[in-house]
Amino acid sequence: MSDPQIRVAPDMARRPSSRLAILAIACAASAFGMAPASAQESGEAVTADRFYCAERRLGTWFYCDRPRRQPQAPAPVAEEPATERLAAMRVTLDELKARAILDPSEQNVVAYIRYQREQLDRASTFSDVWQRALWQHPDMDYTLQRPVSTLGKRAWLDNRKADRDVVLTRLGERYGLFYFYAQSCGACDVAGPILRSVADSHRLTVMAVSMDGGPSKDFPNYLVDSGQRERMGIPGKETPALVLYDTITRRTIPVGYGILSADEIMDRIFALTNTTVGSDF
C-alpha cells in the first residue's frame, strides 16, 4: 500500500487560485516547523516561500515576514571588589617606587611621582568628604563630645571640673579611701601631701595603712598592715597605693599606684564612681 499523498488534479494545478493555495500551504508548513519529506521538497518549499512572499510583495498582512531575533543583552560584568582595587594600587605604588630607586631615570621618577600624586589627591578627597559628612551629621561628630578647639576644650574642662567637684564633695557620704604606704618609700613622701590636700578640700575620709610598720607624717592615725590588704583583694605590696571602698556594696576599687597629681586623683575617682564604661572616652 503506497504512502498517502495529496494529489492535485492537473487542471487544478493550472488554476492560479489553486496554485496560490498550494503555495500558501507550503508557507504555513514552513512557518509551523513541519519538516519536509525530503531535501527536494524542502528546497521546493523555500522556493515557493520566496516566490509567494518576496517576488509577489504581498506585504505584512500575509504574515510573510519572518520574526527577527531580539539581540540578547550582554551578561553583566562582575565589578572588582574595592579591597582588591585598593590593594592593587598599593602594589603598583610600591613597584613604581622600587623601580625609581633602583633605576632613578627621569622617566621612572616622574612615573612614581605622578602615581603618588594621584593617590594623595584621592586621600585628600576622602578627607574632605569625611569632614563635610561630620558637619551634616552631628551624631557622628566626636568633637561635640570632646572638643578639640582651644575655646571649646577650655569650656568642656571647666564644666567637667565643676561636675567633678560636686561629686567629690558628696563622695564621703558613701566612699572612703585606703592609702597604703611605707616609711621607706620615697614616692610616698611626695604622694602623701597631695592626697592630704585632696582629702581636706573635699572632706574625704582616708585610712592610712603602713606596709612596713613605719609612721606617716601626713596621716598620723595610721594602721599597720596585718593582712588587710590581702583580704581586700589588692594584690602585691606596691606603694603608694590608693583604693576606694564602697561602704554600701563593700567593694574595693583600686584608684592607682605611684605618685598621682591632685587632678589625676580626682579625675579617676570621678570616672570610677560616676561614669559607665564606654560612656566617657
PyRosetta script that sets phi, psi and omega in degrees:
from pyrosetta import init, pose_from_sequence

init()
pose = pose_from_sequence("MSDPQIRVAPDMARRPSSRLAILAIACAASAFGMAPASAQESGEAVTADRFYCAERRLGTWFYCDRPRRQPQAPAPVAEEPATERLAAMRVTLDELKARAILDPSEQNVVAYIRYQREQLDRASTFSDVWQRALWQHPDMDYTLQRPVSTLGKRAWLDNRKADRDVVLTRLGERYGLFYFYAQSCGACDVAGPILRSVADSHRLTVMAVSMDGGPSKDFPNYLVDSGQRERMGIPGKETPALVLYDTITRRTIPVGYGILSADEIMDRIFALTNTTVGSDF")
pose.set_psi(1, 124.8)
pose.set_omega(1, -175.3)
pose.set_phi(2, -75.2)
pose.set_psi(2, 157.9)
pose.set_omega(2, 179.5)
pose.set_phi(3, -64.5)
pose.set_psi(3, 139.0)
pose.set_omega(3, 178.6)
pose.set_phi(4, -67.4)
pose.set_psi(4, 128.7)
pose.set_omega(4, 177.7)
pose.set_phi(5, -131.3)
pose.set_psi(5, 153.5)
pose.set_omega(5, 175.9)
pose.set_phi(6, -87.4)
pose.set_psi(6, 114.9)
pose.set_omega(6, -179.0)
pose.set_phi(7, -101.2)
pose.set_psi(7, 142.0)
pose.set_omega(7, -179.3)
pose.set_phi(8, -115.9)
pose.set_psi(8, 129.1)
pose.set_omega(8, 179.4)
pose.set_phi(9, -61.9)
pose.set_psi(9, 145.3)
pose.set_omega(9, -178.4)
pose.set_phi(10, -58.1)
pose.set_psi(10, -40.9)
pose.set_omega(10, -178.5)
pose.set_phi(11, -68.0)
pose.set_psi(11, -30.2)
pose.set_omega(11, 178.3)
pose.set_phi(12, -70.7)
pose.set_psi(12, -37.2)
pose.set_omega(12, 179.7)
pose.set_phi(13, -65.6)
pose.set_psi(13, -28.2)
pose.set_omega(13, -179.6)
pose.set_phi(14, -79.7)
pose.set_psi(14, -15.7)
pose.set_omega(14, 179.9)
pose.set_phi(15, -75.1)
pose.set_psi(15, 133.3)
pose.set_omega(15, 179.9)
pose.set_phi(16, -58.9)
pose.set_psi(16, -39.3)
pose.set_omega(16, -178.6)
pose.set_phi(17, -65.8)
pose.set_psi(17, -38.4)
pose.set_omega(17, 179.8)
pose.set_phi(18, -67.1)
pose.set_psi(18, -40.3)
pose.set_omega(18, 179.4)
pose.set_phi(19, -62.7)
pose.set_psi(19, -40.0)
pose.set_omega(19, 177.7)
pose.set_phi(20, -64.0)
pose.set_psi(20, -37.3)
pose.set_omega(20, 178.7)
pose.set_phi(21, -64.2)
pose.set_psi(21, -41.4)
pose.set_omega(21, 179.8)
pose.set_phi(22, -63.6)
pose.set_psi(22, -43.9)
pose.set_omega(22, 179.9)
pose.set_phi(23, -65.5)
pose.set_psi(23, -36.1)
pose.set_omega(23, 177.1)
pose.set_phi(24, -63.0)
pose.set_psi(24, -40.3)
pose.set_omega(24, 178.0)
pose.set_phi(25, -63.4)
pose.set_psi(25, -39.2)
pose.set_omega(25, 179.1)
pose.set_phi(26, -63.4)
pose.set_psi(26, -42.2)
pose.set_omega(26, 178.2)
pose.set_phi(27, -63.0)
pose.set_psi(27, -42.4)
pose.set_omega(27, 179.7)
pose.set_phi(28, -63.2)
pose.set_psi(28, -41.8)
pose.set_omega(28, 179.5)
pose.set_phi(29, -62.8)
pose.set_psi(29, -39.8)
pose.set_omega(29, 178.9)
pose.set_phi(30, -67.4)
pose.set_psi(30, -39.7)
pose.set_omega(30, -178.7)
pose.set_phi(31, -66.2)
pose.set_psi(31, -35.5)
pose.set_omega(31, -178.4)
pose.set_phi(32, -88.5)
pose.set_psi(32, 7.2)
pose.set_omega(32, 173.7)
pose.set_phi(33, 76.1)
pose.set_psi(33, 24.1)
pose.set_omega(33, 178.9)
pose.set_phi(34, -78.2)
pose.set_psi(34, 122.1)
pose.set_omega(34, -177.0)
pose.set_phi(35, -69.5)
pose.set_psi(35, 136.3)
pose.set_omega(35, 178.1)
pose.set_phi(36, -69.6)
pose.set_psi(36, 157.1)
pose.set_omega(36, -178.7)
pose.set_phi(37, -68.4)
pose.set_psi(37, -29.0)
pose.set_omega(37, -178.4)
pose.set_phi(38, -153.9)
pose.set_psi(38, 171.5)
pose.set_omega(38, 178.7)
pose.set_phi(39, -63.9)
pose.set_psi(39, -33.2)
pose.set_omega(39, 179.5)
pose.set_phi(40, -65.6)
pose.set_psi(40, -45.1)
pose.set_omega(40, 178.9)
pose.set_phi(41, -64.6)
pose.set_psi(41, -35.0)
pose.set_omega(41, 178.2)
pose.set_phi(42, -64.8)
pose.set_psi(42, -41.8)
pose.set_omega(42, 177.9)
pose.set_phi(43, -63.9)
pose.set_psi(43, -39.5)
pose.set_omega(43, 178.5)
pose.set_phi(44, -64.6)
pose.set_psi(44, -38.9)
pose.set_omega(44, -179.6)
pose.set_phi(45, -65.0)
pose.set_psi(45, -40.9)
pose.set_omega(45, 178.9)
pose.set_phi(46, -64.7)
pose.set_psi(46, -39.8)
pose.set_omega(46, 179.6)
pose.set_phi(47, -65.6)
pose.set_psi(47, -42.2)
pose.set_omega(47, 179.0)
pose.set_phi(48, -65.1)
pose.set_psi(48, -39.4)
pose.set_omega(48, 179.6)
pose.set_phi(49, -63.8)
pose.set_psi(49, -41.0)
pose.set_omega(49, 178.9)
pose.set_phi(50, -65.4)
pose.set_psi(50, -41.1)
pose.set_omega(50, -178.7)
pose.set_phi(51, -67.7)
pose.set_psi(51, -45.0)
pose.set_omega(51, -173.8)
pose.set_phi(52, -70.9)
pose.set_psi(52, -40.3)
pose.set_omega(52, -172.9)
pose.set_phi(53, -95.1)
pose.set_psi(53, -41.3)
pose.set_omega(53, -173.2)
pose.set_phi(54, -88.9)
pose.set_psi(54, -52.6)
pose.set_omega(54, -173.3)
pose.set_phi(55, -71.8)
pose.set_psi(55, -33.6)
pose.set_omega(55, -179.5)
pose.set_phi(56, -83.8)
pose.set_psi(56, -18.3)
pose.set_omega(56, 176.8)
pose.set_phi(57, 53.2)
pose.set_psi(57, 61.7)
pose.set_omega(57, -176.7)
pose.set_phi(58, -83.1)
pose.set_psi(58, -17.3)
pose.set_omega(58, 176.8)
pose.set_phi(59, 94.2)
pose.set_psi(59, 176.5)
pose.set_omega(59, -174.1)
pose.set_phi(60, -75.1)
pose.set_psi(60, -15.8)
pose.set_omega(60, 179.1)
pose.set_phi(61, -66.2)
pose.set_psi(61, -16.8)
pose.set_omega(61, 177.6)
pose.set_phi(62, -97.5)
pose.set_psi(62, 8.1)
pose.set_omega(62, 176.9)
pose.set_phi(63, 55.1)
pose.set_psi(63, 43.7)
pose.set_omega(63, 179.8)
pose.set_phi(64, -86.7)
pose.set_psi(64, -23.4)
pose.set_omega(64, -178.4)
pose.set_phi(65, -73.2)
pose.set_psi(65, 128.8)
pose.set_omega(65, 179.4)
pose.set_phi(66, -77.7)
pose.set_psi(66, 143.8)
pose.set_omega(66, -179.4)
pose.set_phi(67, -63.3)
pose.set_psi(67, 136.9)
pose.set_omega(67, 179.1)
pose.set_phi(68, -90.6)
pose.set_psi(68, 142.5)
pose.set_omega(68, 178.7)
pose.set_phi(69, -75.4)
pose.set_psi(69, 131.7)
pose.set_omega(69, 177.8)
pose.set_phi(70, -74.7)
pose.set_psi(70, 133.0)
pose.set_omega(70, 179.3)
pose.set_phi(71, -64.4)
pose.set_psi(71, 134.9)
pose.set_omega(71, -179.0)
pose.set_phi(72, -82.2)
pose.set_psi(72, 136.3)
pose.set_omega(72, 178.1)
pose.set_phi(73, -68.8)
pose.set_psi(73, 140.1)
pose.set_omega(73, 179.7)
pose.set_phi(74, -65.1)
pose.set_psi(74, 146.4)
pose.set_omega(74, -179.1)
pose.set_phi(75, -63.8)
pose.set_psi(75, 137.3)
pose.set_omega(75, -179.8)
pose.set_phi(76, -62.2)
pose.set_psi(76, 137.4)
pose.set_omega(76, 179.9)
pose.set_phi(77, -86.9)
pose.set_psi(77, 127.2)
pose.set_omega(77, -179.2)
pose.set_phi(78, -65.4)
pose.set_psi(78, 128.5)
pose.set_omega(78, -179.1)
pose.set_phi(79, -76.0)
pose.set_psi(79, 139.0)
pose.set_omega(79, -179.6)
pose.set_phi(80, -67.5)
pose.set_psi(80, 133.7)
pose.set_omega(80, -179.3)
pose.set_phi(81, -56.3)
pose.set_psi(81, 144.2)
pose.set_omega(81, -177.9)
pose.set_phi(82, -61.9)
pose.set_psi(82, -35.5)
pose.set_omega(82, 180.0)
pose.set_phi(83, -63.9)
pose.set_psi(83, -37.5)
pose.set_omega(83, 178.6)
pose.set_phi(84, -70.2)
pose.set_psi(84, -37.8)
pose.set_omega(84, 177.9)
pose.set_phi(85, -63.8)
pose.set_psi(85, -42.0)
pose.set_omega(85, 179.5)
pose.set_phi(86, -66.0)
pose.set_psi(86, -40.3)
pose.set_omega(86, 178.3)
pose.set_phi(87, -64.3)
pose.set_psi(87, -38.5)
pose.set_omega(87, 178.7)
pose.set_phi(88, -64.7)
pose.set_psi(88, -36.0)
pose.set_omega(88, 177.3)
pose.set_phi(89, -63.7)
pose.set_psi(89, -41.5)
pose.set_omega(89, 179.4)
pose.set_phi(90, -64.3)
pose.set_psi(90, -42.4)
pose.set_omega(90, 179.6)
pose.set_phi(91, -62.3)
pose.set_psi(91, -44.1)
pose.set_omega(91, 179.3)
pose.set_phi(92, -62.6)
pose.set_psi(92, -43.0)
pose.set_omega(92, 179.7)
pose.set_phi(93, -63.3)
pose.set_psi(93, -43.3)
pose.set_omega(93, 179.0)
pose.set_phi(94, -64.2)
pose.set_psi(94, -39.4)
pose.set_omega(94, -179.8)
pose.set_phi(95, -65.7)
pose.set_psi(95, -44.8)
pose.set_omega(95, 178.8)
pose.set_phi(96, -64.5)
pose.set_psi(96, -37.4)
pose.set_omega(96, 178.3)
pose.set_phi(97, -65.8)
pose.set_psi(97, -46.6)
pose.set_omega(97, 179.3)
pose.set_phi(98, -62.6)
pose.set_psi(98, -39.6)
pose.set_omega(98, 179.6)
pose.set_phi(99, -65.1)
pose.set_psi(99, -39.5)
pose.set_omega(99, 179.9)
pose.set_phi(100, -68.6)
pose.set_psi(100, -33.2)
pose.set_omega(100, 179.6)
pose.set_phi(101, -73.8)
pose.set_psi(101, -45.4)
pose.set_omega(101, -177.1)
pose.set_phi(102, -73.9)
pose.set_psi(102, -33.4)
pose.set_omega(102, 179.6)
pose.set_phi(103, -132.8)
pose.set_psi(103, 80.4)
pose.set_omega(103, -172.4)
pose.set_phi(104, -77.3)
pose.set_psi(104, 57.8)
pose.set_omega(104, 173.4)
pose.set_phi(105, -78.8)
pose.set_psi(105, 161.1)
pose.set_omega(105, -179.6)
pose.set_phi(106, -60.3)
pose.set_psi(106, -38.2)
pose.set_omega(106, -179.3)
pose.set_phi(107, -63.8)
pose.set_psi(107, -44.4)
pose.set_omega(107, -178.9)
pose.set_phi(108, -68.5)
pose.set_psi(108, -41.5)
pose.set_omega(108, -179.1)
pose.set_phi(109, -66.7)
pose.set_psi(109, -43.2)
pose.set_omega(109, 179.4)
pose.set_phi(110, -63.6)
pose.set_psi(110, -40.3)
pose.set_omega(110, 179.3)
pose.set_phi(111, -62.0)
pose.set_psi(111, -40.6)
pose.set_omega(111, 178.9)
pose.set_phi(112, -67.3)
pose.set_psi(112, -44.1)
pose.set_omega(112, -178.7)
pose.set_phi(113, -63.6)
pose.set_psi(113, -42.4)
pose.set_omega(113, 180.0)
pose.set_phi(114, -62.9)
pose.set_psi(114, -45.1)
pose.set_omega(114, -178.3)
pose.set_phi(115, -68.0)
pose.set_psi(115, -38.4)
pose.set_omega(115, 177.6)
pose.set_phi(116, -63.7)
pose.set_psi(116, -39.5)
pose.set_omega(116, 178.9)
pose.set_phi(117, -63.5)
pose.set_psi(117, -37.6)
pose.set_omega(117, 177.6)
pose.set_phi(118, -60.6)
pose.set_psi(118, -41.6)
pose.set_omega(118, -179.4)
pose.set_phi(119, -71.8)
pose.set_psi(119, -34.7)
pose.set_omega(119, 175.8)
pose.set_phi(120, -65.3)
pose.set_psi(120, -40.3)
pose.set_omega(120, 176.7)
pose.set_phi(121, -63.5)
pose.set_psi(121, -38.5)
pose.set_omega(121, 178.8)
pose.set_phi(122, -64.2)
pose.set_psi(122, -42.2)
pose.set_omega(122, 179.1)
pose.set_phi(123, -66.9)
pose.set_psi(123, -37.8)
pose.set_omega(123, 178.8)
pose.set_phi(124, -65.2)
pose.set_psi(124, -39.5)
pose.set_omega(124, 177.2)
pose.set_phi(125, -63.3)
pose.set_psi(125, -43.0)
pose.set_omega(125, 177.8)
pose.set_phi(126, -60.6)
pose.set_psi(126, -43.6)
pose.set_omega(126, 180.0)
pose.set_phi(127, -64.3)
pose.set_psi(127, -38.6)
pose.set_omega(127, -179.7)
pose.set_phi(128, -66.0)
pose.set_psi(128, -45.0)
pose.set_omega(128, 179.0)
pose.set_phi(129, -64.9)
pose.set_psi(129, -38.3)
pose.set_omega(129, 177.1)
pose.set_phi(130, -57.6)
pose.set_psi(130, -48.0)
pose.set_omega(130, -178.4)
pose.set_phi(131, -64.5)
pose.set_psi(131, -42.5)
pose.set_omega(131, 179.4)
pose.set_phi(132, -64.4)
pose.set_psi(132, -36.7)
pose.set_omega(132, 178.9)
pose.set_phi(133, -64.5)
pose.set_psi(133, -39.6)
pose.set_omega(133, 178.4)
pose.set_phi(134, -66.2)
pose.set_psi(134, -36.4)
pose.set_omega(134, 178.6)
pose.set_phi(135, -62.5)
pose.set_psi(135, -35.5)
pose.set_omega(135, -174.7)
pose.set_phi(136, -93.8)
pose.set_psi(136, -9.8)
pose.set_omega(136, 178.5)
pose.set_phi(137, -129.3)
pose.set_psi(137, 83.6)
pose.set_omega(137, -174.9)
pose.set_phi(138, -62.8)
pose.set_psi(138, -21.4)
pose.set_omega(138, 179.3)
pose.set_phi(139, -67.2)
pose.set_psi(139, -17.2)
pose.set_omega(139, -179.9)
pose.set_phi(140, -103.2)
pose.set_psi(140, -0.3)
pose.set_omega(140, -176.0)
pose.set_phi(141, -89.6)
pose.set_psi(141, 105.9)
pose.set_omega(141, -178.1)
pose.set_phi(142, -68.6)
pose.set_psi(142, -26.2)
pose.set_omega(142, -178.2)
pose.set_phi(143, -67.1)
pose.set_psi(143, -14.7)
pose.set_omega(143, 174.6)
pose.set_phi(144, -73.9)
pose.set_psi(144, -25.3)
pose.set_omega(144, 176.1)
pose.set_phi(145, -88.6)
pose.set_psi(145, -40.9)
pose.set_omega(145, 177.4)
pose.set_phi(146, -129.0)
pose.set_psi(146, 91.1)
pose.set_omega(146, -177.4)
pose.set_phi(147, -58.7)
pose.set_psi(147, 147.4)
pose.set_omega(147, 178.6)
pose.set_phi(148, -110.6)
pose.set_psi(148, -17.4)
pose.set_omega(148, 177.3)
pose.set_phi(149, -71.8)
pose.set_psi(149, 156.7)
pose.set_omega(149, -177.3)
pose.set_phi(150, -61.4)
pose.set_psi(150, -47.0)
pose.set_omega(150, -178.5)
pose.set_phi(151, -67.0)
pose.set_psi(151, -46.4)
pose.set_omega(151, -179.0)
pose.set_phi(152, -66.2)
pose.set_psi(152, -38.2)
pose.set_omega(152, 179.7)
pose.set_phi(153, -67.3)
pose.set_psi(153, -38.4)
pose.set_omega(153, 178.7)
pose.set_phi(154, -63.6)
pose.set_psi(154, -42.5)
pose.set_omega(154, 179.5)
pose.set_phi(155, -65.7)
pose.set_psi(155, -40.3)
pose.set_omega(155, -179.9)
pose.set_phi(156, -64.5)
pose.set_psi(156, -42.5)
pose.set_omega(156, -179.6)
pose.set_phi(157, -65.4)
pose.set_psi(157, -38.6)
pose.set_omega(157, 178.4)
pose.set_phi(158, -64.1)
pose.set_psi(158, -43.9)
pose.set_omega(158, 178.2)
pose.set_phi(159, -65.1)
pose.set_psi(159, -40.2)
pose.set_omega(159, 180.0)
pose.set_phi(160, -64.7)
pose.set_psi(160, -40.3)
pose.set_omega(160, 179.5)
pose.set_phi(161, -65.5)
pose.set_psi(161, -39.2)
pose.set_omega(161, 178.7)
pose.set_phi(162, -63.8)
pose.set_psi(162, -44.8)
pose.set_omega(162, 177.7)
pose.set_phi(163, -63.2)
pose.set_psi(163, -40.7)
pose.set_omega(163, -178.8)
pose.set_phi(164, -64.3)
pose.set_psi(164, -41.5)
pose.set_omega(164, -178.7)
pose.set_phi(165, -66.0)
pose.set_psi(165, -37.2)
pose.set_omega(165, 177.8)
pose.set_phi(166, -63.8)
pose.set_psi(166, -43.2)
pose.set_omega(166, -178.8)
pose.set_phi(167, -66.4)
pose.set_psi(167, -44.6)
pose.set_omega(167, -176.8)
pose.set_phi(168, -67.7)
pose.set_psi(168, -30.8)
pose.set_omega(168, 178.4)
pose.set_phi(169, -64.5)
pose.set_psi(169, -33.5)
pose.set_omega(169, 179.3)
pose.set_phi(170, -94.9)
pose.set_psi(170, -1.7)
pose.set_omega(170, -174.2)
pose.set_phi(171, -64.5)
pose.set_psi(171, -34.5)
pose.set_omega(171, -177.1)
pose.set_phi(172, -63.8)
pose.set_psi(172, -15.5)
pose.set_omega(172, 178.7)
pose.set_phi(173, -69.7)
pose.set_psi(173, -20.9)
pose.set_omega(173, -177.0)
pose.set_phi(174, -127.7)
pose.set_psi(174, -32.7)
pose.set_omega(174, -173.1)
pose.set_phi(175, -112.3)
pose.set_psi(175, 154.7)
pose.set_omega(175, 170.8)
pose.set_phi(176, -130.8)
pose.set_psi(176, 166.5)
pose.set_omega(176, -178.9)
pose.set_phi(177, -119.0)
pose.set_psi(177, 134.5)
pose.set_omega(177, 171.1)
pose.set_phi(178, -105.2)
pose.set_psi(178, 129.4)
pose.set_omega(178, -179.3)
pose.set_phi(179, -118.1)
pose.set_psi(179, 107.6)
pose.set_omega(179, 179.0)
pose.set_phi(180, -92.6)
pose.set_psi(180, 122.6)
pose.set_omega(180, -176.8)
pose.set_phi(181, -138.3)
pose.set_psi(181, 177.7)
pose.set_omega(181, 173.8)
pose.set_phi(182, -143.9)
pose.set_psi(182, 143.5)
pose.set_omega(182, -179.6)
pose.set_phi(183, -64.5)
pose.set_psi(183, -30.8)
pose.set_omega(183, -178.6)
pose.set_phi(184, -84.5)
pose.set_psi(184, 2.0)
pose.set_omega(184, -176.1)
pose.set_phi(185, -91.1)
pose.set_psi(185, 114.9)
pose.set_omega(185, 179.1)
pose.set_phi(186, -66.6)
pose.set_psi(186, -36.4)
pose.set_omega(186, 179.7)
pose.set_phi(187, -65.3)
pose.set_psi(187, -28.3)
pose.set_omega(187, -179.6)
pose.set_phi(188, -68.3)
pose.set_psi(188, -28.5)
pose.set_omega(188, 177.5)
pose.set_phi(189, -65.6)
pose.set_psi(189, -26.0)
pose.set_omega(189, 178.3)
pose.set_phi(190, -89.1)
pose.set_psi(190, -40.4)
pose.set_omega(190, -175.8)
pose.set_phi(191, -73.1)
pose.set_psi(191, -32.3)
pose.set_omega(191, -177.0)
pose.set_phi(192, -58.0)
pose.set_psi(192, -53.8)
pose.set_omega(192, -179.2)
pose.set_phi(193, -61.7)
pose.set_psi(193, -33.8)
pose.set_omega(193, 179.6)
pose.set_phi(194, -65.6)
pose.set_psi(194, -45.2)
pose.set_omega(194, 179.8)
pose.set_phi(195, -65.9)
pose.set_psi(195, -35.4)
pose.set_omega(195, 179.1)
pose.set_phi(196, -62.8)
pose.set_psi(196, -40.1)
pose.set_omega(196, -179.5)
pose.set_phi(197, -68.6)
pose.set_psi(197, -38.6)
pose.set_omega(197, 178.4)
pose.set_phi(198, -65.8)
pose.set_psi(198, -43.4)
pose.set_omega(198, -179.3)
pose.set_phi(199, -64.4)
pose.set_psi(199, -40.3)
pose.set_omega(199, -179.1)
pose.set_phi(200, -70.1)
pose.set_psi(200, -40.4)
pose.set_omega(200, -176.1)
pose.set_phi(201, -72.3)
pose.set_psi(201, -23.6)
pose.set_omega(201, -177.5)
pose.set_phi(202, -121.3)
pose.set_psi(202, 14.3)
pose.set_omega(202, 175.5)
pose.set_phi(203, 53.3)
pose.set_psi(203, 51.1)
pose.set_omega(203, 178.4)
pose.set_phi(204, -99.0)
pose.set_psi(204, 140.0)
pose.set_omega(204, 177.5)
pose.set_phi(205, -87.3)
pose.set_psi(205, 126.5)
pose.set_omega(205, -179.1)
pose.set_phi(206, -120.5)
pose.set_psi(206, 127.4)
pose.set_omega(206, 174.3)
pose.set_phi(207, -107.4)
pose.set_psi(207, 110.3)
pose.set_omega(207, -179.5)
pose.set_phi(208, -85.4)
pose.set_psi(208, 134.1)
pose.set_omega(208, -179.2)
pose.set_phi(209, -124.9)
pose.set_psi(209, 119.9)
pose.set_omega(209, -179.2)
pose.set_phi(210, -85.6)
pose.set_psi(210, 128.1)
pose.set_omega(210, -179.5)
pose.set_phi(211, -86.0)
pose.set_psi(211, -18.2)
pose.set_omega(211, 179.4)
pose.set_phi(212, -119.7)
pose.set_psi(212, 7.1)
pose.set_omega(212, 177.3)
pose.set_phi(213, 88.4)
pose.set_psi(213, -7.5)
pose.set_omega(213, -177.6)
pose.set_phi(214, -80.0)
pose.set_psi(214, 158.2)
pose.set_omega(214, -177.6)
pose.set_phi(215, -79.7)
pose.set_psi(215, 170.7)
pose.set_omega(215, 175.8)
pose.set_phi(216, -126.9)
pose.set_psi(216, 126.5)
pose.set_omega(216, -179.3)
pose.set_phi(217, -70.7)
pose.set_psi(217, -23.7)
pose.set_omega(217, -179.1)
pose.set_phi(218, -87.6)
pose.set_psi(218, -24.6)
pose.set_omega(218, 179.7)
pose.set_phi(219, -133.7)
pose.set_psi(219, 83.9)
pose.set_omega(219, -176.3)
pose.set_phi(220, -65.8)
pose.set_psi(220, -27.5)
pose.set_omega(220, 178.6)
pose.set_phi(221, -89.4)
pose.set_psi(221, 80.5)
pose.set_omega(221, -175.4)
pose.set_phi(222, -111.6)
pose.set_psi(222, 167.3)
pose.set_omega(222, 174.1)
pose.set_phi(223, -120.3)
pose.set_psi(223, 153.8)
pose.set_omega(223, 175.4)
pose.set_phi(224, -96.8)
pose.set_psi(224, 131.6)
pose.set_omega(224, -177.5)
pose.set_phi(225, -65.2)
pose.set_psi(225, 124.4)
pose.set_omega(225, 176.6)
pose.set_phi(226, -129.9)
pose.set_psi(226, 39.3)
pose.set_omega(226, -179.3)
pose.set_phi(227, 106.0)
pose.set_psi(227, -2.4)
pose.set_omega(227, -179.3)
pose.set_phi(228, -60.6)
pose.set_psi(228, -43.3)
pose.set_omega(228, -177.4)
pose.set_phi(229, -61.2)
pose.set_psi(229, -43.9)
pose.set_omega(229, 180.0)
pose.set_phi(230, -65.6)
pose.set_psi(230, -41.2)
pose.set_omega(230, 179.7)
pose.set_phi(231, -67.6)
pose.set_psi(231, -27.0)
pose.set_omega(231, 177.0)
pose.set_phi(232, -78.3)
pose.set_psi(232, -7.0)
pose.set_omega(232, 179.1)
pose.set_phi(233, 82.2)
pose.set_psi(233, 23.0)
pose.set_omega(233, 178.4)
pose.set_phi(234, -100.1)
pose.set_psi(234, 106.1)
pose.set_omega(234, -175.4)
pose.set_phi(235, -74.3)
pose.set_psi(235, 162.1)
pose.set_omega(235, 175.0)
pose.set_phi(236, 75.4)
pose.set_psi(236, -179.0)
pose.set_omega(236, 179.7)
pose.set_phi(237, -129.4)
pose.set_psi(237, 25.1)
pose.set_omega(237, -178.9)
pose.set_phi(238, -65.2)
pose.set_psi(238, 139.9)
pose.set_omega(238, 176.8)
pose.set_phi(239, -135.2)
pose.set_psi(239, 149.1)
pose.set_omega(239, -8.8)
pose.set_phi(240, -73.6)
pose.set_psi(240, 151.5)
pose.set_omega(240, 177.8)
pose.set_phi(241, -134.4)
pose.set_psi(241, 134.6)
pose.set_omega(241, -177.8)
pose.set_phi(242, -118.5)
pose.set_psi(242, 127.0)
pose.set_omega(242, -174.7)
pose.set_phi(243, -132.7)
pose.set_psi(243, 132.0)
pose.set_omega(243, 173.9)
pose.set_phi(244, -85.3)
pose.set_psi(244, 146.7)
pose.set_omega(244, 176.5)
pose.set_phi(245, -129.1)
pose.set_psi(245, 122.1)
pose.set_omega(245, 179.9)
pose.set_phi(246, -88.8)
pose.set_psi(246, 114.1)
pose.set_omega(246, -176.1)
pose.set_phi(247, -73.3)
pose.set_psi(247, -17.7)
pose.set_omega(247, 180.0)
pose.set_phi(248, -86.2)
pose.set_psi(248, -50.3)
pose.set_omega(248, -179.1)
pose.set_phi(249, -90.3)
pose.set_psi(249, -9.8)
pose.set_omega(249, -176.8)
pose.set_phi(250, 56.0)
pose.set_psi(250, 44.1)
pose.set_omega(250, -178.8)
pose.set_phi(251, -113.4)
pose.set_psi(251, 140.0)
pose.set_omega(251, 177.0)
pose.set_phi(252, -97.5)
pose.set_psi(252, 139.4)
pose.set_omega(252, -178.0)
pose.set_phi(253, -130.3)
pose.set_psi(253, 102.3)
pose.set_omega(253, 177.9)
pose.set_phi(254, -59.5)
pose.set_psi(254, 131.7)
pose.set_omega(254, 179.2)
pose.set_phi(255, -95.6)
pose.set_psi(255, -40.7)
pose.set_omega(255, 178.7)
pose.set_phi(256, 170.4)
pose.set_psi(256, 169.5)
pose.set_omega(256, -179.9)
pose.set_phi(257, -126.9)
pose.set_psi(257, 152.2)
pose.set_omega(257, -179.8)
pose.set_phi(258, 85.0)
pose.set_psi(258, -169.5)
pose.set_omega(258, -177.5)
pose.set_phi(259, -79.9)
pose.set_psi(259, 123.4)
pose.set_omega(259, 177.3)
pose.set_phi(260, -121.0)
pose.set_psi(260, 138.9)
pose.set_omega(260, 176.0)
pose.set_phi(261, -72.6)
pose.set_psi(261, 167.6)
pose.set_omega(261, 179.8)
pose.set_phi(262, -61.8)
pose.set_psi(262, -42.6)
pose.set_omega(262, 179.2)
pose.set_phi(263, -64.6)
pose.set_psi(263, -38.8)
pose.set_omega(263, 178.6)
pose.set_phi(264, -63.5)
pose.set_psi(264, -43.2)
pose.set_omega(264, 179.6)
pose.set_phi(265, -60.9)
pose.set_psi(265, -47.4)
pose.set_omega(265, -177.2)
pose.set_phi(266, -69.0)
pose.set_psi(266, -39.3)
pose.set_omega(266, 178.8)
pose.set_phi(267, -64.1)
pose.set_psi(267, -41.6)
pose.set_omega(267, -179.4)
pose.set_phi(268, -68.0)
pose.set_psi(268, -42.5)
pose.set_omega(268, 178.6)
pose.set_phi(269, -62.7)
pose.set_psi(269, -42.6)
pose.set_omega(269, 178.8)
pose.set_phi(270, -62.4)
pose.set_psi(270, -44.2)
pose.set_omega(270, -179.0)
pose.set_phi(271, -66.5)
pose.set_psi(271, -39.7)
pose.set_omega(271, -176.8)
pose.set_phi(272, -73.3)
pose.set_psi(272, -24.7)
pose.set_omega(272, -175.0)
pose.set_phi(273, -107.6)
pose.set_psi(273, -18.1)
pose.set_omega(273, -172.5)
pose.set_phi(274, -130.8)
pose.set_psi(274, 6.1)
pose.set_omega(274, 176.7)
pose.set_phi(275, -130.4)
pose.set_psi(275, 149.6)
pose.set_omega(275, 176.5)
pose.set_phi(276, -94.9)
pose.set_psi(276, 157.3)
pose.set_omega(276, -178.4)
pose.set_phi(277, -62.3)
pose.set_psi(277, 128.1)
pose.set_omega(277, 178.4)
pose.set_phi(278, 92.4)
pose.set_psi(278, -11.8)
pose.set_omega(278, -177.7)
pose.set_phi(279, -92.4)
pose.set_psi(279, -15.4)
pose.set_omega(279, -175.9)
pose.set_phi(280, -128.3)
pose.set_psi(280, 85.9)
pose.set_omega(280, -176.9)
pose.set_phi(281, -141.0)
pose.dump_pdb("model.pdb")
